[in-house]
Amino acid sequence: MRCDGTRPICNQCIDKRRPDDCEYTTGSGLTRSQMLEENIALLESRIRELESTDTSAPSVRLHQAPQLPPMCPSLAAPVGEEQAEVGSPNAITLQLVPPPEKDTDHEERSDAIDAFLPFARQFGFFLHLARFIRSFHENQFSNGAGPFNTLISAVCLWGSHFCTDPVLHAREGEYLAEATQRITDALFVSDGTSLRDHSVLFIIQAEVLLAYYFFYEGRELEGRYHATAASALILSCRLNLIRSDRAGEGDDTEHGLVPPEDRVQEGERIQAFWTVYILDKTWSVALGFPTAIPAESALTFKIDTPWPLDMQTYDDDEVISVVSPPLHARRALWNGIAEYVLCVVQGRAWDAVRSHDTLLAFLQGGSSGSVGARAGASGIGVGGVTVEGDEVALALHAQAAALFAKAAWLGSQYREDSTIDVAQPALYADVLAFDEVITKFSGSLMPVAELPIQGTNTNSERIMIRALAHVALIQLHTNFKGREQRSRDACIAAADAALAVIGEVDLVRIDCVDALLAHLLAAAAKVYLDEMANVKALSATAEQAVYASYSDLYVNNLATSVQRAIAILTVLGRKCKVMARNAIEVQQGLTAVL
C-alpha cells in the first residue's frame, strides 16, 4: 500500500480504516514504529549482555520511550489488547510499551516538601528531618486521615506557598483545604490509640505548621485556634514533664505517651514542647490573647522538660560531632546546657538524668535549670546564654519567648488608680529586677555583626531572638513610662536596639520572615509615636523658645526612627502581608501625630 502523502492521514489509510497506522517523521518526535524498533534493539542488546559470559561488558540501560503525542490517544490501546504468544520476542516488547505510569501525586508532594525544607525550622518544624523524609518515601501517601498523612498535607501547604513552579504554587488553596480537613479528622475521628503513641507528634507538628501559616497570612483567629490545639495536645501528653525528677512524673504513661523508642524520639518530644511554648507565648502577647499554656509560677503547673538541643544532637549516629570544637573553648557557654550536651554526647548516666523547674529557675535568676543537677553535676548557670551554634538555637528562642511573656504579664499588673499607690513601689522593684534578667540575657548574645554567616533563614531566627528580648523590655516598662522617667528611657533604648538589630540584616536577601516580627516592629514604632505625642503636648504649654526648638529637633529624630520602622515593614511586606498591613497602620499613626 503506497502512501499518497495526504496529511494528517493519507487517503490509503482512511480507505483501509486504519488511521492509526498513518505516520510521518517530522522531527518533533518518534513514531510508534520507531519507538517499537528502539525497544526491540535495546532488548536484543540486553539479552546479548545477559547471555554473554564477559561480565566486564558495560550495561545497557533501558530508558523510557518518548511519550506518545496527546492527539493520538488510541495508539496505546492495541498494546494492551494484543495477546502475544508467551515466550515470543514480541511478548517482551509489548509489555514495555507504554512504560509504567509515574505516581505524579507523590512526585508533586515530594517537590512541595523540597520547597519547604529551607524554611522548616523557621516555622516550627521540630521532627527529625531525615526520618521524616524517609518515612514519606517509604510510606505511600494515601487518602486516609492518619497522623502522618495529616502532617504531609500541612508540609505540602507550606511547600506550595514557597514553590516557584506555577502549577504547584496554584495548588496552595487545595492543600489548605486538605490540611484543615485532615487535621479535623485526625483529632475527632481517631479512636484515641494514636494519641498515646509517638505518632501524636505528627498531629502536633501539623497544628504548629497550620498555626504559623494562618499567622503568616494575617488570619489571626484561625492561627490562634491551631496554636491552642497544639498547646492542648502537648499538655495532655504531659510533654512539660519529660525527665522530671518529681516522683513518677517523668515516666508516668497513664495519661501521657508511651516511652520513646530512642533518644531521637525523646528529642522530638522535647523540641515539640518548647516549639509549641514559643508559639503560644509569643503570639498570645502579640495579639492580646490569654496564653493556653499556664504560667510557670502556677501552683498546679510545672515545666520540668529540659532545654531543647538541635535534633542532630539526639541522633546516636551523629552525636559525637557536637563536641567539636571543645565545649570549654566556646564563648560564654551556659553551664546548664553544657552539662546537657555532655550527657547526650557521652551517654553519661543518661537514664538517671532528671530535670526540675527548668523555666522557673531561669526566670527567677537566670539559672539554667540544668538537667545535670540530679546526675551529680553542679548545673548552676550564669544566666544568659550562650553559644550561637545550632545546637542551642531553639533553647535561646524559648528563653527569649519566656522573657517576652513574663515581661508582658508583669508590666500589665500596673493600674492607674489610687489604690495601687500603696503597692506601687514593690511592683516597680519587681519590674527593675526583671529588667536586669532581660538585660543579662541580651548582653550575653553575640552582636549581630559577629554572627557566623549561615543561611539567611537561620539568621532570621537569631534576629527574632534578639528582637524578642528588646521588645520584652518595652512590654515591661511601657505602662510605667508615664510616671517613671527610668521606664520612659528604657522604652526608647529598647526600641532603638530592636531597630538596630533588624537594620543590620540584608532584608532583600531574606526569603521569608516570621510574621511575629511585624508586631515587634509595630511595638517599637509605638514607643516613638507615644513619645512624640508626649513631647508635642509638653512643648505646646512651654513658654521658653529654647525648649520648643529642642523639642522640634527631638520630635524630628523620633519621626525618623518611625520612618525606619515603616521602611523595614514595607520591604518585608513584599513577602508577608502582615508586614504590609502593619506598615500602613504605623504610617497612619505617624501622620496623626505630625
Summary of the structure (lengths in Angstrom):
residues: 594
radius of gyration: 31.5
end to end distance: 90.5
largest distance: 111.0
contacts: 1870
relative contact order: 0.06
helix: 64%
strand: 0%
